[in-house]
């Protein structure tokens, strides 16, 4: 399921990126992302900037149904 979100069939979405994407999708569902919500997301990825970047790229590139 998560492989489909990452684009080509050869790439994999790491578990931490998948968790970040799930959290980002939930906190962005209301159309606004508050600073405290972003702080919570940073705690989820525990400083893994790459996991956050991958999740954010997918979140921006895909529609909500594909992220869910």
C-alpha positions in Angstrom: 0.0 0.0 0.0 2.7 2.5 1.0 4.8 1.7 -2.1 2.1 3.1 -4.3 2.4 6.5 -2.6 6.1 6.8 -3.2 5.6 6.9 -7.0 7.3 4.2 -8.9 7.0 0.5 -8.0 10.7 0.3 -7.3 10.8 2.8 -4.4 9.7 2.1 -0.9 8.2 4.4 1.7 10.0 3.9 5.0 7.9 3.2 8.0 8.8 6.6 9.6 7.9 8.4 6.5 4.6 6.6 6.4 3.9 7.5 10.0 4.8 11.1 9.2 2.5 11.1 6.2 -0.4 9.7 8.2 0.1 12.4 10.9 0.5 15.2 8.3 -2.6 14.1 6.5 -4.6 14.1 9.8 -3.3 17.5 11.0 -3.8 19.1 7.6 -7.3 17.8 7.1 -8.8 21.0 8.4 -6.9 23.1 5.8 -4.5 24.7 8.4 -1.4 23.4 10.0 -0.7 25.1 13.3 2.8 25.6 14.8 2.1 23.2 17.7 0.9 20.6 15.3 4.1 20.8 13.4 6.0 20.5 16.6 4.2 17.3 17.3 5.0 16.0 13.9 8.7 16.8 14.5 8.5 14.7 17.7 7.0 11.8 15.8 9.9 11.7 13.3 12.4 12.3 16.1 14.6 14.7 14.1 14.6 12.6 11.0 14.5 15.4 8.4 14.5 13.0 5.5 11.4 11.2 6.7 9.7 14.5 7.1 10.8 15.7 3.6 9.6 12.5 2.0 6.2 12.7 3.8 5.8 16.4 3.0 6.6 15.9 -0.7 4.1 13.1 -1.0 1.5 15.1 0.9 1.9 18.0 -1.5 2.0 15.9 -4.7 -0.9 13.5 -4.0 -4.6 14.1 -3.3 -6.0 13.4 0.1 -7.5 10.1 -1.0 -4.1 8.8 -2.1 -2.6 9.9 1.2 -5.3 8.2 3.3 
